[in-house]
């Protein structure tokens, strides 16, 4: 199976107010994902707050991951940075630590054009010498990959996949057909945006790059496997169980919500990096209610377990 298939779980990166990594807490999160038998870990993605961490702390995160779960589950490491030279260094650090693959977003303060992004990705792919996934995340980077640019990059050595945002209108089938026509059958196409993960898999996408799986891997994996099996009825039932959580993701952003989830599940108790502020009490109560709803559905006649609270 390709590195970029199935359920890729993206955990938060626990750190103190100064950005110092809590390696023990990160190890717990990663072990939970590995024990749930997700298909891969997405370390230092947007949920993993990569943009808020120094190179040293990012390297410590990769080393912690490889010491904890290396060889047991593939680890895909986010290496996005504003400067190409910094992204190249981060790719080298990930490779040296033993990472299995790379995830790269075109992070920039100055708006980029296609040729600039192409050169940036080519340099990082060459430096890392690991399978690399394009991170098409216009919500944070303000850069949207054109079909032509994805096609060009798919022909670059080591670039093997793309992580797409949810399509407007939810027409996964048409977008997948266009992308596969432009990139070829070996190139893997997955989606982020958790509320669209299962519909994307039902439509034939290769991967779900999941925020919620970073802390709730077992329920997310059950939803993934149902979608991969084409079991639309089970997908509908399980996806509805996640519904209150999806609504909170849309309202507050999944990044903020997941810090509350981590605390409520007693996995770790850290705040998001400033200037991002923790959710207030009323919102936290709504997150707790969403978890209770999810727990009730998965506990009813299911072998899938939520983490203890």
N, C-alpha and C positions, 0 to 999 in steps of 0.2 A: 504494500500500500504506500502511496505517496505520503511524504511528510505533511502535505497540505490537504489532508482529507479528514472528514469526520468532525468530532467535537474538539475544538481548541479552546482551552480554559484560560482566561485572563484574570489573574488575581491582582488585588491591590499590592503595593509594596510598602509594608509597614515601616515608618521612619518617624523620628522625633521632630520637634519643631525646627531644628537646625538642618534637617535633611539627613541625619545619621541613621543608617539602616538598622532595623531590629532583625538580626539574622535568625534568631530563634523563632520569632513570630512568622517570618517569611517561610522558614523550613516547615512549620506546622501547616501553613496554607498549601504548600507544594505537596506535602505528604498526603494531605486529604485528597488532592486531585489525582495523584498517582494511585492511591488505594481505591478510588472510585472507578479507575480504569478508563479515564478519558483518553482521547487519542493523542493529544499533545498539550503542552503548556505554552501559553503565550506570555512570556516574561517581559516586563518593561514595555508593555503596550501603553495606550493612552490611560487605561484604568490603572496601570502600574506606575503612573506619574513620572515616566521617563524624563519628560522635559523639565522637571523640578529637581532632578538629581545630578550631582557632579559625576564626572567620569569615574572617579575613584569609587563612589557608592554604587554606580551602575556595575562596575567590575565586581565589587563585593557581592552584589545580588546574583550575578551569573555564577560566580564561584560557589555561593551558597546553594544555588539550584543544582549545580552539577554534583556537589558533595552530597546533597540530600536525595536526589532522584535520578541522577545521571545514569544512563544505561537502562533505566526502568521505564521511562516515558520520554519521548522526544521533547526537547526544549527549544522553542523558537524565540529568539531574543530581538527586541526592538532596538534599533541602532540609529534612530533619527536624531539629527542635530542640524543647527542652522548652517554651519560651515561644512563643506564637503570634507575637508581635512579631518574635522572632528568625527564625522560619521565614519570615515575610513578607519580612524583609530579605534572607535568603538567596535567596528566589525572585526578588527584584528584582536581586540580584547576578548570578544565573544568566542572567536575561533580558538584562541589560545586556551581558554577555560574549558573548551570541550563542547560548546553549544552545537546543536544539530542543524539549526537553520537561522535565518535572519528575517526581520520584518523592517521595512524602511518606508517612512513617510517623508514627503518633501517639505520639511519644516523651513519656514523662511519668514523674516519680517518684511522683506521686499517682495512683492508679488512676482512669481516666476513665470516664465514662458516654457513651452514644451521642450525646446532644445536645451535649456538650462537643466530641466529635470532629467532629461535623457542622459546628459553628461554626468550629472550627479549620481544617478543610479548605476551607470556603467562603471564609474570609478569605485563605488562601494562594492558592487558585485565582484569586481576583479580583485579588490583587496581582501574581501572576506573569504572567497573561495568556498562558500557554503551555499546550499539552496536558499534562494531569497524570494520573499513574497513582497509584491508591491502593496503598499498601504494607501489606498485611495480614500482619504478621509477629509473631504472638503469642509466638513463642519468645524474642524480645528485648524487645518492648514490653509483654507481658502483657495486651494488649488484642486481643480477637478481634472482627472485624467480623461483625455479624449480616447475614443476607440482607436484612432490611428496611433496615438502614443503607446497605449497598452500593446498594440500589435508590434510596434517597433521594439519595445522592451522585451517582449516575449521571445524574441530572437537573439537576445544577448545571453551569453554563457552565464549560467548559474541562476538566472531569473526564471522561476518556475511557476509562479502563481500570482494571483491578485486577490486582495481582500477588498471587496466592494461595499459601498453604502447601499442602503435599500433603494430600489428604483422608485421613482415617482409613479404613483398609480398601482404599484405592486405587481407589475408585469414582469415577473422573473423569467418566464419562458422565453419571451422575445429578447430580453437582454442577454440571457445565457446563449441563445442561438447566435446572436450577433457577435458576442465575445468569442465563442468557440470557432466561428467561421473566420475570425480575424487572427486567432492565436494558435489553433491546432488542438488536436485531441489530448496531447500530453500536458498541456498547460492547465493548471488547476484554478478553479474559480469558486471563491467562497464569499460569504456575506457577514457583515457585522450589523448591529442594530437588533437587539435581542428579540424584540417582538416579531421580527421577520425571519428569524433563524429557521424555525420549523417549516414555514411556507416555502422558503428558498430550497431547503433540502427536498421537500415534496416535489418541487418543480425540477429537481435534478442538479442542484448545485453540489459542489464537491465537499464544502466545509461550512461549518457554523463557527465563527470566531466570537466566542461568547463571554460577555461580562459576568453574567450570573453564574456561569459554571466555575468561575474562579473561587467562589465561596460556597456554592451549592452544586457541586459537580454531579452528584447522583441523580437528583431530579432532572437536571439538564441533560444528562446522558440518556435517561429514560425517554425524554422527548425526542432527542436526536435519533435514537435507535428506531423509535416508532416511525419517524419521518423517513428514515433511510429504507425502512421496510415497506413504505407506501401505505401504512395503516392510517388513513385519514381520520377515521373515527377516534382512534386513540390519541392522535395528534390534537384533534379538536378539544378533547376532554382535558388533556394535560396542559395544553396551551392556555385554556381557560383558567386553570389553576394558577398560572403565572400572571393572569390578567391584572390583578391589583398592583403587582410589582411592576409590570410593564407601564402602567399608568403613572406610577411614581417616577420611573425612569424618564418618561416623556416630560413630566412636569418639572422635576428638579435636576435632571441629568443623572445618568447611572453612576457617574464618578462619585457624587456626593452620597447617593443612596447606599452604595456598597460599603462605605465606611460605617454607616449605621448598622448594616447587616452584619458586618464583622464583629461589632460590639455586642449586638443582640445574641449572636450565636456563640459568644465567649471565645471567639477565635483570636482576636486581638482588640485592643482598645486604644486606637490612635485617631488623631484628627487628620483631615486632608491637609495638604500643604497650603500655607498661606500664599496668595491672598484668598484662596477658596475657603469659605467659612463652613463650619459644621451645620447640619440641619438643626432647626430649633425643635423644641419639645413636641409640639403638635405634629410636626412632620414625622418625627421619630416614632410617635405613637401609631401613625398610619403605616409606617414601615413594619412595625411589630404586628399590626393586624394583617398585613399582606403576607407576612411569614406564617402567621397562624392559619390563614386560609390555605396557603400552599401545603403546610404540614398536614392539615386535615384531609386534603384530597389524596396526598401520597401515602398517608397512614391507613387509609380505608382500603383494606384488602390488597395492599401492595408490599413488596419486599424492599422497596426503595426507602432509604433512611435519610432523614434530615440530620444535620449536625446537632449535637446536644446544645441546649440553651440553659 
